[in-house]
């Protein structure tokens, strides 16, 4: 029995129109003929891509890049900005932990 394959991205516009109208995922699946799991995975992947695009993280294809692949300066800048933001976030987290430890030790009258 051959499988009928339909790319869910072709139905992206219809899916999000129905979602904006408040239609439940199960009803969308019934209307378009997809599994609930397929729809859930598609929405998760779409939201992840949108978050990365909003944060300025370059979306890259999986796998080994082709031989003629050239990284643009904008991609390099975006990647470095992301790395710096993560480092600054980690530093702030460690500073907070350090401050909490100091407060704890001062309240227990230790030094």
C-alpha distances in whole Angstrom, upper triangle without the diagonal:
4,7,9,13,16,19,21,24,24,25,27,30,29,28,32,33,31,33,36,36,36,32,31,28,26,26,25,22,22,23,21,18,18,18,22,22,20,23,26,25,25,29,30,29,31,34,34,34,37,39,39,40,43,44,44,42,40,37,35,32,31,31,34,36,36,39,41,40,43,44,46,49,48,45,48,50,47,46,50,51,48,49,53,51,50,53,55,53,53,57,57,55,58,61,60,59,63,64,63,64,68,68,67,69,72,71,72,75,74,74
4,6,9,13,16,18,21,21,22,25,27,26,26,29,31,30,31,34,35,34,31,30,26,25,26,24,21,21,22,19,16,16,17,21,21,19,21,24,23,23,26,28,27,28,31,32,32,34,37,37,37,40,41,41,39,37,33,32,29,28,29,31,33,33,36,37,37,40,41,43,46,45,42,45,47,44,43,47,48,45,46,50,49,47,50,53,51,51,55,55,54,56,59,58,58,61,63,61,63,66,66,66,68,71,70,71,74,72,73
4,6,10,13,15,18,18,18,21,24,23,22,26,27,26,27,31,31,31,27,26,23,22,22,21,17,18,19,16,13,13,14,17,17,15,18,20,19,19,23,24,23,25,28,28,28,30,33,33,34,36,38,38,36,34,30,29,26,25,26,29,31,31,34,36,35,38,38,40,43,42,39,42,44,41,40,44,44,42,43,47,45,44,47,49,47,48,52,52,50,53,56,55,54,58,59,58,59,63,63,62,65,67,67,67,70,69,69
4,7,10,12,15,15,15,18,21,20,19,23,24,23,25,28,28,28,25,24,21,20,20,18,16,16,16,13,11,11,13,17,17,14,16,19,19,18,21,23,22,23,26,27,27,29,31,32,32,35,37,37,35,33,29,29,26,25,26,29,30,31,34,35,34,37,37,39,42,40,38,41,43,40,39,43,43,41,43,46,45,43,47,49,47,48,51,51,50,52,55,54,54,58,59,58,60,63,63,62,65,67,67,68,71,70,70
4,7,9,12,12,13,16,18,18,17,21,22,22,23,26,27,27,24,23,20,19,20,17,15,16,16,13,11,10,12,16,15,12,14,17,16,15,18,20,19,19,23,24,23,25,28,28,28,31,33,33,31,29,25,25,22,22,23,26,27,27,31,32,30,33,34,35,38,36,34,37,39,36,36,39,40,37,39,42,41,40,43,45,43,44,48,48,47,49,52,51,51,55,56,55,57,60,60,60,62,65,64,65,68,67,67
4,6,9,8,9,12,15,14,14,17,19,19,20,23,24,24,21,21,18,18,18,15,13,15,14,10,10,9,12,15,15,11,12,16,15,13,16,18,17,17,21,22,21,23,26,26,26,29,31,31,29,27,24,24,21,21,23,26,27,27,31,31,30,32,33,34,37,34,32,35,37,34,34,38,38,35,38,41,39,38,42,44,42,43,46,47,45,48,51,50,50,53,55,54,56,59,59,59,61,64,63,64,67,66,66
4,5,6,8,10,13,13,13,15,17,18,18,21,23,23,21,21,17,18,19,15,14,16,15,11,11,10,13,15,14,10,11,14,13,10,14,16,14,14,17,18,17,19,22,22,22,25,27,27,25,24,20,20,18,18,21,24,24,25,28,28,27,29,29,30,33,31,29,32,33,30,30,34,34,32,34,37,36,35,39,40,38,40,43,43,42,45,48,47,47,50,52,51,53,56,56,56,59,61,61,62,64,63,63
4,5,5,7,10,10,9,12,14,14,15,18,19,19,17,17,14,15,15,12,11,14,13,9,10,8,11,12,12,8,8,11,10,7,10,13,12,11,15,16,15,17,20,21,21,23,25,25,24,23,19,20,18,19,22,25,25,26,30,30,28,30,30,30,33,30,28,32,33,29,30,33,33,30,33,36,34,33,37,38,36,38,41,41,40,43,45,44,45,48,49,49,50,53,53,53,56,58,58,59,62,61,61
4,5,5,8,10,9,11,14,15,15,17,19,20,18,19,16,18,18,14,14,17,15,12,13,12,14,15,15,11,10,13,12,8,10,13,11,9,13,15,13,14,18,18,18,20,22,22,21,20,17,18,16,18,21,23,23,24,28,28,25,27,27,27,30,27,25,29,30,27,27,31,30,28,31,33,32,31,35,36,35,36,40,39,39,42,44,43,44,47,48,48,50,52,53,53,56,57,57,59,61,60,60
4,6,8,9,10,12,13,14,16,18,19,20,19,19,17,18,18,14,14,16,14,11,13,12,15,17,17,13,12,15,15,11,13,16,14,13,16,18,16,17,21,21,20,23,25,25,24,23,20,21,19,21,23,26,26,26,30,29,27,29,29,29,32,29,28,31,32,29,30,34,33,31,34,37,35,35,39,40,38,40,43,43,42,45,47,47,48,51,52,51,53,56,56,56,59,61,61,62,65,64,64
4,6,5,6,9,10,11,12,14,16,17,15,16,14,15,14,11,11,13,11,8,11,10,13,14,15,12,10,14,14,11,12,15,14,12,15,18,17,17,20,22,21,23,26,26,25,24,21,23,21,23,26,29,28,29,33,32,30,32,31,32,34,31,30,33,34,31,31,35,34,32,35,37,35,35,39,40,38,40,43,43,42,45,47,46,47,50,51,50,52,55,55,55,58,60,59,61,64,63,63
4,6,5,6,9,10,11,12,14,16,14,15,13,16,15,11,12,15,13,11,13,12,15,15,15,12,10,12,13,9,9,13,12,9,12,15,14,13,17,18,17,19,22,22,22,21,19,20,20,21,25,27,27,28,32,31,29,30,29,29,31,28,27,30,31,27,28,32,31,29,32,34,32,32,36,36,34,36,40,39,38,42,44,42,44,47,48,47,49,52,52,52,55,57,56,58,61,60,60
4,6,5,6,9,10,11,13,14,14,16,14,17,16,12,14,16,14,12,15,15,18,17,18,16,13,15,16,12,12,15,15,12,14,17,16,15,18,20,18,20,23,23,24,23,21,23,22,25,28,31,30,31,34,33,31,32,31,30,32,29,28,32,32,29,30,33,32,30,33,35,33,34,37,38,36,38,41,40,40,43,45,44,45,48,49,48,51,53,53,53,57,58,58,59,62,62,61
4,6,5,6,9,10,11,13,11,13,12,14,13,9,11,13,10,9,13,13,16,16,17,15,12,15,16,13,12,16,16,14,16,19,18,18,21,23,22,23,26,27,27,26,24,26,25,27,30,33,33,34,37,36,34,35,34,34,36,33,32,35,35,32,33,37,35,33,36,38,36,36,40,40,38,40,44,43,42,45,47,46,47,50,51,50,52,55,54,55,58,59,59,60,63,63,63
4,5,5,6,9,10,11,9,10,9,11,11,7,9,12,10,9,12,11,13,12,14,12,9,11,13,10,9,13,14,11,13,16,16,16,19,21,20,21,24,25,25,25,22,24,24,25,29,32,32,33,37,36,34,35,34,33,35,32,31,34,34,31,32,35,33,31,34,36,34,34,38,38,36,38,41,40,39,42,44,43,44,47,48,47,49,52,51,51,55,56,56,57,60,60,60
4,5,5,6,9,10,10,11,10,14,13,10,12,15,13,12,15,14,16,15,16,15,11,12,14,11,9,13,13,11,11,15,15,13,16,19,18,18,22,23,23,24,21,24,24,25,29,32,32,33,37,36,33,34,33,32,34,30,29,32,32,29,30,33,31,29,32,34,31,32,35,36,33,36,39,37,37,40,42,40,42,45,45,44,47,50,49,49,53,54,53,55,58,58,58
4,5,5,6,9,9,12,12,15,13,10,13,15,13,13,16,16,18,17,19,17,14,16,17,15,13,16,17,14,15,19,18,17,19,22,21,21,24,26,26,27,25,27,27,29,32,35,35,36,40,39,36,37,35,35,36,33,32,35,35,31,33,36,34,32,36,37,34,35,39,39,36,39,42,40,40,43,45,43,45,48,48,47,50,52,52,52,55,57,56,58,61,61,61
4,5,5,7,5,8,9,11,9,7,11,12,10,11,14,14,16,15,17,16,12,14,17,14,13,16,18,15,16,20,20,19,21,24,23,23,27,28,28,29,27,29,29,30,34,37,36,38,42,41,38,39,38,37,39,35,34,38,37,34,35,38,36,34,37,39,36,36,40,40,38,40,43,41,41,44,46,44,45,48,49,47,50,53,52,52,55,57,56,57,60,60,61
4,5,5,5,7,8,11,10,8,11,14,12,13,16,15,16,14,16,15,11,12,15,13,10,14,16,13,13,17,18,16,18,21,21,21,24,26,26,27,25,27,27,29,32,35,35,37,41,40,37,38,36,36,37,34,33,36,35,32,33,36,34,31,34,36,33,33,37,37,34,36,39,38,37,40,42,40,41,45,45,44,46,49,48,48,52,53,52,54,57,57,57
4,5,7,10,11,15,13,12,15,17,15,16,19,18,20,18,20,19,15,15,18,16,13,16,18,15,14,18,19,16,18,22,21,20,23,25,26,27,26,28,29,31,34,37,37,39,42,41,38,39,37,36,37,33,33,36,35,31,33,36,33,31,35,36,33,33,37,36,34,37,39,38,37,41,42,40,41,45,45,44,47,49,48,48,52,53,52,54,57,57,57
4,6,9,12,14,12,11,15,16,14,16,19,19,20,18,21,20,16,17,20,18,16,19,21,18,18,22,22,20,22,25,25,24,27,29,30,31,29,32,32,34,37,40,40,42,45,44,42,42,40,40,41,37,36,39,39,35,37,39,37,35,38,40,37,37,41,40,38,40,43,41,40,44,45,43,44,48,48,46,49,52,50,51,54,55,54,56,59,59,60
4,6,9,12,10,10,14,15,14,16,18,18,19,16,19,19,15,15,19,18,15,17,20,18,17,21,22,20,22,25,25,24,27,30,30,31,29,32,32,33,37,40,40,42,46,45,42,43,41,41,42,38,37,40,39,35,37,39,37,35,38,39,36,36,40,39,36,39,42,40,39,42,43,41,42,46,46,44,47,50,48,48,52,53,52,54,57,57,58
4,7,8,7,7,10,11,11,12,15,15,15,13,16,16,13,14,17,16,14,17,20,18,18,21,23,21,23,26,26,26,29,31,31,32,30,32,32,33,36,39,40,42,45,45,42,43,41,41,42,39,38,41,40,37,38,41,39,36,39,41,38,37,41,41,38,40,43,42,40,44,45,43,44,48,48,46,49,52,50,50,54,55,54,55,59,59,59
4,5,5,6,9,10,11,13,14,13,13,11,14,14,11,11,15,15,13,15,18,17,17,20,22,21,23,26,26,26,29,31,31,32,29,31,31,31,35,38,39,41,45,45,42,43,41,41,43,39,38,41,40,37,37,40,38,35,38,40,37,36,40,40,37,39,42,40,39,42,44,42,42,46,46,44,47,50,49,48,52,53,52,53,57,57,58
4,5,5,6,9,10,11,12,10,10,7,10,11,7,8,12,11,10,13,15,15,15,18,20,20,21,24,25,25,27,29,29,29,27,28,28,28,31,35,36,38,41,41,39,40,39,39,40,37,35,38,38,35,35,38,36,34,36,38,35,35,38,39,36,37,41,39,38,41,43,41,42,45,46,44,46,49,48,48,51,53,52,53,56,56,57
4,5,5,6,9,10,10,9,8,6,10,11,9,10,13,14,13,16,18,18,19,21,23,23,25,27,28,29,31,33,32,32,30,31,30,30,33,37,38,40,43,44,41,43,41,42,44,41,39,41,42,38,38,41,40,37,39,42,39,38,41,42,39,40,44,42,41,44,46,44,44,48,48,47,49,52,51,50,54,55,54,55,59,58,59
4,5,5,6,9,10,10,11,9,13,13,11,13,16,16,15,18,20,19,20,23,24,24,26,29,29,30,32,34,33,34,31,33,32,32,35,39,39,41,45,45,42,44,43,43,45,42,40,43,43,39,40,43,41,39,41,43,41,40,44,44,41,43,46,45,43,47,48,46,47,51,51,49,52,55,53,53,56,58,57,58,61,61,62
4,5,5,6,8,8,10,9,12,11,8,11,14,13,12,15,17,16,17,21,21,21,23,26,26,27,29,31,31,31,28,29,28,29,32,36,36,38,41,41,39,40,39,39,41,38,36,40,40,36,37,40,39,36,39,41,38,38,41,42,39,41,44,43,42,45,47,45,46,50,50,48,51,54,53,53,56,58,57,58,61,61,61
4,5,5,5,5,6,6,9,9,7,10,12,12,12,15,17,17,18,21,22,22,24,26,27,28,30,32,31,31,28,29,28,28,31,34,35,36,40,40,38,40,39,40,42,39,37,40,40,37,37,40,39,36,39,41,39,38,42,43,40,41,45,44,42,45,48,46,46,50,51,49,51,54,54,53,56,58,57,58,61,61,62
4,6,5,7,8,9,12,12,11,13,16,16,16,19,21,20,22,25,25,26,28,30,31,32,34,35,35,34,31,32,31,31,34,37,38,40,43,43,41,43,42,43,45,42,40,43,44,40,41,44,43,40,43,45,43,42,45,46,43,45,48,47,46,49,51,49,50,53,54,52,54,58,57,56,59,61,60,61,65,64,65
4,6,8,11,11,15,14,12,15,17,16,16,20,21,20,22,25,25,25,28,30,30,31,34,35,34,34,31,32,31,31,34,38,38,39,43,43,41,42,42,42,44,41,40,43,43,40,40,44,43,40,43,45,43,42,46,47,44,46,49,48,47,50,52,50,51,54,55,53,56,59,58,58,61,63,62,63,66,66,66
4,6,9,11,13,11,10,14,15,13,14,18,18,18,20,23,23,23,26,28,28,29,32,33,32,31,28,29,27,28,31,34,34,36,39,39,37,39,39,39,41,39,37,40,41,37,38,41,40,38,41,43,41,40,44,45,42,44,48,47,45,49,51,49,50,53,54,53,55,58,57,57,60,62,61,63,66,65,66
4,7,10,12,10,10,14,15,14,16,19,19,19,21,24,24,25,27,29,29,31,33,34,33,32,29,30,28,28,30,34,35,36,39,40,38,40,39,40,43,40,38,41,42,39,39,43,42,39,41,44,42,41,45,46,43,45,48,48,46,49,52,50,50,54,55,53,55,59,58,58,61,63,62,63,66,66,66
4,7,8,6,7,10,11,11,13,15,16,16,19,21,21,22,25,26,27,28,31,32,30,30,26,27,25,25,27,31,32,33,37,37,35,37,37,38,40,38,35,38,39,36,36,39,39,36,38,41,39,38,41,43,40,41,45,44,43,46,48,47,47,51,52,50,52,55,55,54,57,59,59,59,63,62,62
4,5,5,6,9,10,11,13,14,16,17,19,20,21,23,25,26,27,29,31,32,30,30,27,27,25,25,27,31,32,34,38,38,36,38,38,39,41,38,36,39,40,36,36,39,39,36,38,40,38,37,40,42,39,40,44,43,41,44,47,45,45,49,50,48,50,53,53,52,55,57,56,57,60,60,60
4,5,5,6,9,10,11,12,14,15,17,18,20,21,23,24,26,27,29,30,29,29,26,27,26,25,28,31,33,35,39,39,37,39,37,38,40,38,35,38,39,35,35,38,37,34,36,38,36,35,38,39,36,37,41,40,38,41,44,42,42,46,47,45,47,50,49,49,52,54,53,54,57,57,57
4,5,5,6,8,10,11,12,14,15,16,18,20,21,23,24,26,27,29,27,27,24,24,23,22,25,28,30,32,36,37,34,36,35,36,38,36,33,35,36,33,32,35,35,31,33,36,34,32,36,37,34,35,39,38,36,39,42,40,40,43,45,43,45,48,48,47,50,52,51,52,55,54,55
4,6,5,6,9,10,11,12,14,15,17,18,20,21,23,24,26,27,25,25,22,22,20,20,23,26,27,29,33,34,31,33,33,34,36,33,31,34,35,31,31,34,34,31,33,35,33,32,36,37,34,35,39,39,37,40,42,41,41,45,46,44,46,49,49,49,52,54,53,54,57,56,57
4,5,5,6,9,10,10,12,14,15,16,18,20,21,22,24,26,24,24,21,22,21,21,24,28,29,31,35,35,32,34,33,34,36,33,30,33,34,30,30,34,33,30,32,35,32,31,35,36,33,35,38,38,36,39,42,40,40,44,45,44,46,49,48,48,51,53,52,53,56,56,56
4,5,5,6,9,10,11,12,14,15,17,18,20,21,23,24,23,23,21,22,21,21,24,28,29,31,35,35,32,34,32,33,35,32,30,32,33,29,29,32,31,28,30,32,30,29,32,33,31,32,35,35,33,36,38,37,37,40,41,40,42,45,45,44,47,49,49,49,53,52,52
4,6,5,6,9,10,11,12,14,15,17,18,20,21,23,21,21,18,19,18,17,20,24,25,28,31,32,29,31,29,30,32,30,27,29,30,27,26,29,29,26,28,30,28,27,30,32,29,30,34,33,32,35,37,36,36,40,41,39,41,44,44,44,47,49,48,49,52,52,52
4,5,5,6,9,10,11,12,14,15,16,18,20,21,20,19,16,17,16,17,20,23,24,26,30,30,27,29,28,29,31,28,25,28,29,25,25,29,28,25,28,30,28,27,31,32,30,31,35,34,33,36,38,37,38,41,42,41,43,46,46,46,49,51,50,52,54,54,54
4,5,5,6,9,10,10,12,14,15,16,18,20,19,19,17,19,18,19,22,26,26,29,32,32,29,30,29,29,31,28,25,28,29,25,25,28,27,24,27,29,27,26,30,30,28,30,33,32,31,34,36,35,36,39,40,39,41,44,44,44,47,49,48,49,52,52,52
4,5,5,6,9,10,11,12,14,15,17,18,17,18,15,17,17,17,21,24,25,27,31,31,28,29,27,28,29,26,24,26,27,23,23,26,25,22,24,26,24,23,27,28,25,26,30,29,28,31,33,32,32,36,37,36,38,41,41,41,44,46,45,46,49,48,48
4,6,5,6,9,10,11,12,14,15,17,15,15,12,13,13,14,17,21,21,24,27,27,24,25,24,25,26,24,21,24,24,21,20,24,23,20,22,25,23,22,26,27,25,26,30,30,28,31,34,33,33,37,38,37,39,42,42,42,45,47,47,48,51,50,49
4,5,5,6,9,10,11,12,14,15,14,15,12,14,14,16,19,22,22,25,28,28,25,26,24,24,26,23,21,24,24,20,21,24,23,20,23,25,23,23,27,28,26,27,31,30,29,33,35,34,35,38,39,38,40,43,43,43,46,48,48,49,52,51,51
4,5,5,6,9,10,10,12,14,14,15,13,16,17,18,21,24,24,27,30,30,27,27,25,25,26,23,21,23,23,19,20,23,21,19,21,24,21,21,24,25,23,25,28,27,26,30,32,30,31,35,35,35,37,40,40,40,43,45,44,46,49,48,48
4,5,5,6,9,10,11,12,11,12,10,13,14,15,18,21,22,24,28,28,24,24,22,22,23,20,18,21,21,17,17,20,19,16,18,21,18,18,21,22,20,22,25,25,24,27,29,29,29,33,34,33,35,38,38,38,41,43,43,44,47,46,46
4,6,5,6,9,10,11,9,10,7,10,12,13,17,20,19,22,25,25,21,22,19,20,21,18,16,18,19,15,15,19,18,15,18,21,19,19,22,23,22,24,27,27,26,29,31,31,32,35,36,36,38,40,41,41,44,46,46,47,50,49,48
4,5,5,6,9,10,10,11,10,13,15,17,21,23,22,25,28,27,24,24,21,21,21,18,17,19,19,15,16,20,18,16,19,21,19,19,23,23,21,24,27,26,26,29,31,30,32,35,35,35,38,40,40,41,44,45,45,47,49,49,48
4,5,5,6,9,9,11,10,14,16,18,21,24,23,26,29,28,25,24,21,21,21,18,16,19,18,14,15,18,16,13,16,18,15,15,19,20,18,20,23,22,22,25,27,26,28,31,32,31,34,36,36,37,40,41,41,43,46,45,44
4,5,5,6,5,7,7,11,13,15,19,21,20,23,26,25,21,21,18,18,18,15,13,15,15,11,11,14,13,10,14,16,14,14,18,18,17,19,22,22,22,25,27,27,28,31,32,32,34,36,37,38,40,42,42,44,46,45,44
4,5,5,6,7,7,11,14,16,20,21,20,23,25,24,21,20,17,16,17,13,12,15,14,10,12,15,13,12,15,17,15,16,20,20,19,22,25,24,25,28,29,29,31,33,34,35,37,39,40,41,43,45,45,47,49,48,47
4,5,8,10,11,15,18,20,23,25,24,26,29,28,24,23,20,19,18,15,14,17,15,11,14,16,13,12,16,17,14,16,19,19,18,21,23,22,23,26,27,27,29,32,32,33,35,37,37,39,41,42,43,45,47,46,45
4,6,9,11,14,17,19,22,24,23,26,28,27,23,22,19,18,17,14,13,14,13,9,11,13,10,8,12,13,11,12,15,15,14,17,20,19,20,23,24,24,26,28,29,30,32,34,35,36,38,39,40,42,44,43,42
4,6,9,12,16,18,21,22,20,23,25,24,20,19,15,14,13,10,9,11,10,6,8,11,9,8,12,13,11,13,16,16,16,19,21,21,22,25,26,27,29,31,32,33,35,36,37,39,41,42,43,45,47,45,44
4,6,9,13,15,17,19,17,20,23,22,18,17,14,13,13,10,8,10,10,6,7,10,9,7,10,12,11,12,15,16,16,18,21,21,22,24,26,27,28,30,32,32,34,36,37,38,40,42,43,44,46,45,44
4,6,10,12,15,16,14,17,19,18,14,14,11,11,11,9,6,9,10,7,7,11,11,10,12,15,15,15,18,20,20,21,24,25,25,28,29,30,31,34,35,36,38,40,41,42,44,45,46,48,50,48,47
4,7,10,13,14,13,16,19,18,14,14,12,13,14,12,9,12,14,11,11,14,15,13,15,18,17,17,21,22,22,23,26,27,27,29,32,32,33,35,37,37,39,41,42,43,45,47,48,49,51,50,49
4,6,9,10,9,12,15,15,11,12,11,12,15,13,10,12,15,12,11,15,16,14,16,19,19,19,22,24,24,25,28,29,29,31,33,34,35,37,39,39,40,43,44,45,47,49,50,51,53,51,50
4,7,8,8,11,14,14,11,13,13,15,18,16,13,16,18,16,15,19,20,18,19,23,23,22,25,27,27,28,31,32,32,33,36,37,37,39,41,42,43,46,47,47,49,51,52,53,55,53,52
4,7,8,11,15,16,13,15,15,17,20,19,16,17,20,18,16,20,21,19,20,24,24,22,25,28,27,27,30,32,31,33,36,36,36,39,41,41,42,45,46,46,48,50,51,52,54,52,51
4,6,9,12,14,12,15,15,18,21,21,17,19,22,20,18,21,23,21,21,25,26,24,27,30,29,29,32,34,33,35,38,38,38,40,43,43,44,46,48,48,50,52,53,54,56,54,53
4,7,9,12,10,13,13,17,20,20,17,18,21,20,18,21,23,22,22,25,27,25,27,30,30,30,33,35,34,36,39,40,40,41,44,44,45,48,49,49,51,53,55,55,57,55,53
4,7,8,6,9,10,14,17,17,14,15,19,18,17,20,22,21,21,25,26,25,27,30,30,30,33,35,35,36,39,40,40,42,45,45,46,48,50,51,52,54,56,56,58,56,55
4,6,5,9,11,14,18,19,16,18,21,21,20,22,25,24,25,28,29,29,30,33,34,34,37,39,39,40,42,44,44,46,48,49,50,52,54,54,56,58,59,60,62,60,58
4,5,9,12,15,18,20,17,18,22,22,21,23,26,26,26,29,31,30,32,34,35,35,38,40,40,41,44,45,46,47,50,51,51,53,55,56,57,59,61,62,63,61,59
4,6,10,12,16,18,16,17,20,21,20,23,25,25,26,29,30,30,32,34,35,36,38,40,41,42,44,46,46,48,50,51,52,54,56,57,58,60,62,62,64,62,60
4,7,10,13,14,12,14,17,17,17,19,22,21,22,25,26,27,28,31,32,32,34,36,37,38,40,42,43,44,46,48,48,51,52,53,54,57,58,59,61,58,57
4,6,10,11,10,11,14,15,15,17,19,20,20,23,25,25,26,29,30,31,33,35,36,37,39,40,41,43,45,46,47,49,51,52,53,55,57,58,59,57,55
4,7,8,6,7,10,11,11,13,15,16,17,19,21,21,23,25,26,27,29,31,32,33,35,37,38,39,41,43,44,45,47,48,50,52,53,54,56,54,52
4,5,5,7,9,10,11,13,14,16,17,19,20,22,23,25,26,28,29,31,32,34,35,37,38,39,41,43,44,46,47,49,50,52,53,55,56,54,52
4,5,5,6,9,10,11,12,14,15,16,18,20,21,22,24,26,27,29,30,32,33,35,36,37,39,41,42,43,45,47,48,49,51,53,54,52,50
4,5,5,6,9,10,10,12,14,15,16,18,20,21,22,24,26,27,29,30,31,33,35,36,37,39,41,42,43,45,47,48,49,51,52,51,49
4,5,5,6,9,10,11,12,14,15,17,19,20,21,23,24,26,27,29,30,32,33,35,36,38,39,41,42,44,45,47,48,50,51,49,48
4,5,5,6,9,10,11,12,14,16,17,18,20,21,23,24,26,27,29,30,32,33,35,36,38,39,41,42,44,45,47,48,49,48,46
4,5,5,6,9,10,11,12,14,15,16,18,20,21,22,24,26,27,29,30,31,33,35,36,37,39,41,42,43,45,47,48,46,44
4,6,5,6,9,10,11,12,14,15,16,18,20,21,23,25,26,27,29,30,32,33,35,36,38,39,41,42,44,45,47,45,43
4,5,5,6,9,10,11,12,14,15,17,19,20,21,23,25,26,27,29,31,32,33,35,37,38,39,41,42,44,45,43,42
4,5,5,6,9,10,11,12,14,15,16,18,20,21,23,24,26,27,29,30,32,33,35,36,38,39,41,42,43,42,39
4,5,5,6,9,10,11,12,14,15,16,18,20,21,23,24,26,27,29,30,32,33,35,36,38,39,41,42,40,39
4,5,5,6,9,10,11,12,14,15,17,19,20,21,23,24,26,27,29,30,32,33,35,36,38,39,41,39,38
4,5,5,6,9,10,11,12,14,15,17,18,20,21,23,25,26,27,29,31,32,33,35,36,38,39,37,35
4,5,5,6,9,10,11,12,14,15,16,18,20,21,23,24,26,27,29,30,32,33,35,36,37,36,34
4,5,5,6,9,10,11,12,14,15,17,18,20,21,23,24,26,27,29,30,32,33,35,36,35,33
4,5,5,6,9,10,11,12,14,15,17,18,20,21,23,24,26,27,29,30,32,33,35,33,32
4,5,5,6,9,10,11,12,14,15,16,18,20,21,23,24,26,27,29,30,32,33,31,29
4,5,5,6,9,10,11,12,14,15,17,18,20,21,23,24,26,27,29,30,32,30,28
4,5,5,6,9,10,11,12,14,15,17,19,20,21,23,25,26,27,29,30,29,28
4,5,5,6,9,10,11,12,14,15,17,18,20,21,23,24,26,27,29,27,25
4,5,5,6,9,10,10,12,14,15,17,18,20,21,23,24,26,27,25,23
4,5,5,6,9,10,11,12,14,15,17,18,20,21,23,24,26,24,23
4,5,5,6,9,10,11,12,14,15,17,18,20,21,23,24,23,22
4,5,5,6,9,10,10,12,14,15,16,18,20,21,22,21,19
4,5,5,6,9,10,11,12,14,15,17,18,20,21,20,18
4,5,5,6,9,10,11,12,14,15,17,18,20,19,18
4,5,5,6,9,10,10,12,14,15,17,18,17,16
4,5,5,6,9,10,11,12,14,15,16,15,13
4,5,5,6,9,10,11,12,14,15,14,13
4,5,5,6,9,10,11,12,14,14,13
4,5,5,6,9,10,11,12,11,11
4,5,5,6,9,10,10,9,8
4,5,5,6,9,10,10,10
4,5,5,6,9,9,10
4,5,5,6,5,6
4,5,5,6,7
4,5,8,10
4,6,9
4,7
4
